[in-house]
Amino acid sequence: MSLVWREPPVVTWRKMKADYEVRLRAVLTKMLDDLSTEILAWMIGYAPWTNRTYAARLSLFATTMIEADVLTLAFGHGVPYGIYLETMGAGEWAIVLPAVDRFSLELMARLQKLGFRVERGISTKGRRRHASAGISSTRYTASFTPAIEHENRIGRLSG
């Protein structure tokens, strides 16, 4: 009895790899969506300022953004004065950076459970101004890019 390939092993490998990437992206997106929901609830519940109009508290956001091959967990204020809440009084009324501190280790732990090798630390891209529906607001973005160990023996062997 001999082995007969219906398609070359390289074709099979490429299909498996493409399927793996689609499933991995779906799992990561779901995990980040779940975490963004937790972060938003925490920020709304623990924002340390006194509410007068509730505009700042109700404009807090946490979302997962997908751009090319980068998944980004973004959270921040949706009011123009959010930057002042974060910086006045040496951060006395800050909620975004405390959320980064609180949830960055949680994110790393969840990634490690999925089999990622996670490097210590996060990359915060600071404050940047953006316009959303004509409203100027301040957004802090923390992007997490885990390093993945790939043992790609089949790919190496099949070229």
N, C-alpha and C positions, 0 to 999 in steps of 0.2 A: 504494500500500500504506500502510495506517495502523497505528499502534501501538494495540493494545487491551490495557488492563490487566485482568488477571483479578481483582485486588484493588487497592484504592487504594494509592498509594505509601507513605502513612503507615502502613498496616497492615504492609506489607512491611518498612519501616524498623523498626518496633517488634519484629517477629519477629527481624530480624537483630541488633538491639541486645540482646534477651533472650538469644539464642544466644551472642553474644559474651561477655556477662557470665557465663554459665554456664561457658563454656570458660576464660575468664580466671581465674575462681575455682578451677577444677580445676587449672590450671597453677600458680597461686600456692600452693595447698594442697600439691601435690606437691613444689614447690621448698622450701617450709618444712619439710615432713616429711623430705626428704632432708637439709636443713641441720640439723634437730634431731638426726638420727641421727649426723651428724658431730660436733656439739657434745657430745652425750652421750659418745661414744667418746673425745673429747679430754679432757673433764672427768674421766672415770674413769681415763684413762691418765696424766694430769698432775696429779692432786690431790696437793698437796705435803705432806700430813700422813702420819704413821706410822700404819699400820693396826694396831688392836688387836682390834677385833671385826668389822671390815669393814662395819659397819652404815652409816656415813656414806658410804662409797664406793659401796655397793650401793644406797643410797637416792637417789643423784643422779638427776635426771630432766631431760629436755628433750622438749617436746611442742608440737604445734600445736593451738591452741584456736580454735574458730570460734564467735563470738557475733554474731548479727545480721549486719551487713555488715563486721565487724572480724575480721581474721585476726591472731592473736597467737602469737608464738613465746615460750614460757615455759620457763625452766629454773631449777633450784635444788636445794636440799637437801630431803630428806624426813625428816630427824631433827630433834628439838626443839633440839639443840645446834648445828645448822648455822649459825645466826647467829653463834655464838661462833667457829666456824672462819673465818668471813668477816671478823670484826672484831678478834679478839684479835691482839696483837702487830702492830698497824697493818696488818692484812691479810696477815700472813706465811703463813697457811694458807688464804688465800682461793682459790677456784676459780671461783665464779660471775662475779664482776666481771671477772676476767681473761678469762673466756670471752666476756663482752660486748665487751670491748676487742678481742679477737682476731677475733671473727666478725661484728661490726657492719659493717665495711668489706666483708667478703665478701658479706654480705647485700645491701648497697647495690649492689655490682658486679653481682650476679645480677639484681637488679631493673632495673638500667640495661640489661642485655642483653635484657630482655623489653620494653624501650621505655618504661620509667617514667622520669620526671624525679624524681630523688631529692634531697631537701633534706639538707644536712649535719646530722649529729647524730642522736641517738636520744632517746627518752623513756623513762626508767626510772622505774617507779612505786614505787621503794623497797621496803622490807620490809613485808610484810603477813602477818598470821597467818591461817591458814585450817585448817579441819578436813577431813581426807580419811579416810574410813572410821574416824572416831573418833580419828585420830592427829593431833596438832598438829604442824605443821611450818612452816618459813619458806620463802617463795617470792619470788623476784625475777622481775619480769616486764618484759621489754623489748618494747614495741609499736612497730612500724614502720608508719607510714602514709605511703606515697609519694604525691606530688602527680602526677596524671595530666593531661596536656594533651589536651583533647578538642576536635577540630575537628568540631563537630556541625552541619555545613552542612545536611544533609538534615533534621535535626530542627528547625533554625531555620526553614527554608523551608516545611516542612510543618506546623509548629505543633505 
